Amino acid sequence: MPQSTGSAAYAGRGVHAVAVEALAKRIFNGTYGVGDTIDLRDLMAELDVSQTVLREAIKVLTTKGLLDARQKRGTFVRPQEQWNLLDSDVLRWKLAAGASPGFFAELLTLRRSIEPAAAALAARHRTEADLDSLDAALSAMAATDSDPVLLVRADASFHTALLAASHNRFYAQMYRVIVPVLIQRDRTVHAGAFEHPHPSHAEVVESIRGRDAEGASLSMHALLDMSGRDHP
């Protein structure tokens, strides 16, 4: 199961990874605002890194849409609309910095366009191995007794298995975007009063098991409606 984005780190090594994380944190916490030009000499001294290390860190964040460089302007923070939220690191940094209710609402809109269709595909193409993965996630969800930590894990496992069961390689990869935000949302929702998610998830699985594509799509829509009511 994919882990929470809160504890992960950029996949580079050593001082390079530290520089990437440190610079990203400064962007997401507002130390460097949109449009701000970064004084590279000051940043090198602040981070205690070489020019080569800092250039490599900037290159990483440039490929992720956070930074840009112009000859007369220098290195600056790009508008947020250009940040690549489909990148797992960018998404992790965004969540760590704090996501607004509107951010979760936009993710729910994305899920509405993907997961019902993925559920319908799963009903058509699922294998016994897919059902085993979905059933395992359901069993874990049922056994949580409303333990929020275990519910988060079970929910993440379920949605990862659902997307994989579609046997569409693009839908299957969407767990990289959906699951980290889902984990963050679940941590908030499950900390208070909420409707236990097992029954709604079980309905989706039963439709998939019965190869009922329309039923799987409708059940997933109903599940997402419940998610909309239990918003953070």
C-alpha positions in Angstrom: 0.0 0.0 0.0 1.3 3.4 -0.8 2.5 5.3 2.3 1.4 8.7 3.5 3.1 11.5 1.8 3.7 13.1 5.1 6.6 10.8 6.1 8.2 10.3 2.7 11.1 12.3 1.3 12.5 13.2 -2.1 14.1 10.1 -3.6 17.5 11.7 -4.2 20.5 11.0 -2.0 22.5 12.9 0.6 23.0 16.6 0.5 21.3 16.9 -2.9 18.1 15.5 -1.5 18.4 17.7 1.6 18.7 20.8 -0.6 15.7 19.8 -2.7 13.6 19.3 0.4 14.8 22.5 2.1 14.1 24.7 -1.0 10.7 23.1 -1.6 9.7 23.7 2.0 10.6 27.4 1.6 8.4 27.6 -1.5 5.4 25.9 0.0 5.5 27.7 3.4 5.6 31.1 1.6 9.2 32.0 2.4 9.6 32.4 -1.4 6.3 33.6 -2.8 5.0 33.3 -6.3 7.1 35.5 -8.6 9.9 36.0 -6.0 13.5 35.9 -7.3 15.8 33.7 -5.2 19.1 35.0 -4.2 21.2 32.0 -4.9 24.3 33.2 -3.0 22.3 33.8 0.2 20.6 30.4 -0.2 23.9 28.6 -0.7 25.1 30.1 2.6 21.8 29.4 4.4 21.8 25.7 3.3 25.5 25.4 3.5 25.7 23.7 0.1 27.9 24.2 -3.0 26.8 25.9 -6.1 26.7 22.6 -7.9 24.4 21.1 -5.3 22.1 24.1 -5.4 22.0 24.1 -9.2 21.0 20.4 -9.2 18.2 21.1 -6.6 16.9 24.0 -8.7 16.9 21.8 -11.8 14.8 19.2 -10.0 12.2 21.8 -8.8 12.2 23.4 -12.3 11.2 20.0 -13.9 8.4 19.9 -11.3 7.0 23.2 -12.4 7.9 25.1 -9.2 10.8 27.2 -10.5 12.0 28.9 -13.7 15.1 30.9 -14.6 15.5 33.8 -17.1 18.7 35.4 -18.1 18.0 38.9 -16.7 15.6 37.9 -14.0 17.4 35.0 -12.4 15.7 32.0 -10.7 12.1 32.7 -9.5 9.0 30.9 -8.3 6.4 30.1 -10.9 2.6 30.7 -10.5 0.9 27.9 -8.6 -1.2 27.0 -11.6 2.0 25.7 -13.2 3.1 23.5 -10.4 2.8 19.8 -11.3 0.4 18.5 -8.7 0.4 15.1 -10.5 4.1 14.8 -9.4 4.2 12.8 -6.1 6.8 15.1 -4.5 4.9 18.2 -5.3 1.7 16.7 -4.0 3.5 15.6 -0.8 4.9 19.1 -0.3 1.5 20.6 -0.8 -0.2 18.4 1.7 2.6 18.9 4.3 2.2 22.6 4.0 -1.6 22.3 4.5 -4.4 21.9 2.0 -7.6 23.9 2.0 -11.1 22.4 1.9 -11.2 23.6 -1.7 -8.2 21.4 -2.5 -10.0 18.3 -1.2 -13.1 19.3 -3.1 -11.2 19.5 -6.3 -9.7 16.0 -5.6 -13.2 14.7 -5.1 -14.2 16.1 -8.4 -11.3 14.3 -10.0 -12.2 11.1 -8.2 -15.8 11.4 -9.6 -14.4 11.4 -13.1 -12.1 8.4 -12.6 -13.3 5.9 -9.9 -16.8 5.1 -11.2 -15.3 4.4 -14.6 -12.5 2.3 -13.0 -15.1 0.4 -11.0 -17.1 -0.4 -14.2 -13.9 -1.6 -15.9 -13.0 -3.7 -12.9 -16.4 -5.4 -13.1 -15.6 -6.3 -16.7 -12.0 -7.3 -16.3 -11.4 -8.3 -12.7 -9.5 -11.4 -11.9 -9.6 -13.6 -8.8 -6.4 -11.9 -7.6 -8.1 -8.5 -7.9 -11.1 -9.8 -5.9 -8.6 -11.2 -3.3 -7.0 -7.7 -2.9 -10.4 -6.0 -2.7 -11.7 -8.5 -0.2 -8.5 -8.2 1.9 -9.0 -4.4 2.1 -12.7 -4.9 3.0 -11.8 -7.3 5.8 -9.3 -4.9 7.2 -11.8 -2.1 7.0 -14.5 -4.2 8.8 -12.0 -5.3 11.5 -10.9 -1.7 12.4 -13.8 -1.1 14.9 -13.5 2.6 13.8 -9.8 2.8 14.7 -8.8 5.8 12.6 -5.3 4.7 11.8 -6.4 1.3 10.6 -9.3 2.7 8.6 -6.9 5.0 6.8 -4.7 2.1 5.8 -7.6 -0.1 4.7 -9.2 2.7 2.7 -5.9 3.4 0.9 -5.5 -0.3 0.2 -9.0 -0.5 -1.2 -8.8 2.4 -3.6 -5.4 1.3 -4.8 -6.8 -2.2 -5.5 -9.8 -0.8 -7.2 -7.8 1.3 -9.6 -5.5 -1.7 -10.3 -8.5 -4.0 -11.0 -9.6 -1.7 -13.8 -6.7 -3.2 -15.8 -6.2 0.2 -17.4 -2.6 1.3 -16.9 -3.5 5.0 -16.7 -6.3 4.5 -14.1 -4.0 2.2 -12.2 -1.4 4.9 -11.9 -3.9 7.4 -10.5 -3.3 6.0 -7.0 -0.3 8.2 -6.9 -2.6 11.3 -6.9 -5.7 9.9 -5.3 -4.3 7.9 -2.4 -2.0 10.5 -0.7 -4.8 13.1 -0.7 -7.3 10.4 0.5 -5.0 9.5 3.4 -4.7 13.2 4.4 -8.5 13.6 4.2 -9.2 10.4 6.1 -7.0 11.4 8.9 -9.1 14.5 9.4 -12.5 12.9 8.9 -11.9 9.8 11.0 -10.7 11.9 13.9 -14.3 12.9 14.6 -17.8 11.4 14.1 -18.2 9.7 10.7 -20.2 7.0 8.9 -18.3 3.8 8.8 -17.1 3.2 5.2 -17.3 -0.6 5.1 -20.9 -1.0 3.8 -20.5 1.5 0.9 -17.2 -0.1 -0.1 -18.7 -3.6 0.1 -21.4 -2.7 -2.3 -18.8 -1.7 -4.9 -17.0 -5.0 -4.5 -20.2 -7.1 -4.8 -21.0 -5.4 -8.1 -17.5 -6.0 -9.3 -17.7 -9.6 -8.2 -21.0 -10.0 -10.1 -19.5 -8.4 -13.2 -22.2 -5.7 -13.0 -20.4 -2.7 -14.6 -23.4 -0.4 -14.2 -23.9 -1.4 -10.6 -20.2 -0.9 -9.8 -20.3 2.6 -11.3 -23.4 3.6 -9.4 -22.1 2.1 -6.1 -18.9 4.1 -6.5 -20.9 7.3 -7.2 -22.8 6.6 -4.0 -19.5 6.0 -2.1 -18.1 9.3 -3.4 -21.4 11.1 -2.4 -20.7 9.8 1.2 -17.2 11.1 1.0 -18.6 14.5 -0.1 -20.8 14.6 3.0 -17.9 13.6 5.3 -15.7 16.4 4.0 -12.8 17.5 6.2 
